[in-house]
Amino acid sequence: MYRSTQRAAIVGAIAASALALAAPAALATVQGGISKTCNTVNTCQTSEVWFPGGTLSVDADVHGSGGAEWAVLNGNGTVCRAGFSAVDPARSWTCGGVPAQWLYGVVSGGSPSVNIGLRW
């Protein structure tokens, strides 16, 4: 009985070790993001951030009235963009199939106190 308990413990330890080594590789995802709030102007820009590629989520919020717009840009131009109403509540959009690259976000419109966020 003692040997079978030892053997089971060894097999269990080996299986647990194998899972511990495999799990990070199987579950590894790159998550990140950046956001910026500007309280005294109606245009706000994030710092540049490395995006590893895939689906990018964009969060934007402005206050006041009229039209507003957010854009995700790189050194060569616009990656994706959308317009919305300044009276809308905070909203989120997605940009799919974005290649890995350095990006930054800009939001403008409405009155001061605007926010832009990029996340993945």
Secondary structure, 3 states (H helix, E strand, C coil): CHHHHHHHHHHHHHHHHHHHHHHHHHHCCCCCEEEEEECCCCEEECCCEEECCEEEEEEEEEEEEEEEEEEEEECCEEEEEEEEECCCCCEEEEEEEECCEEEEEEEEEEEEEEEEEEEC
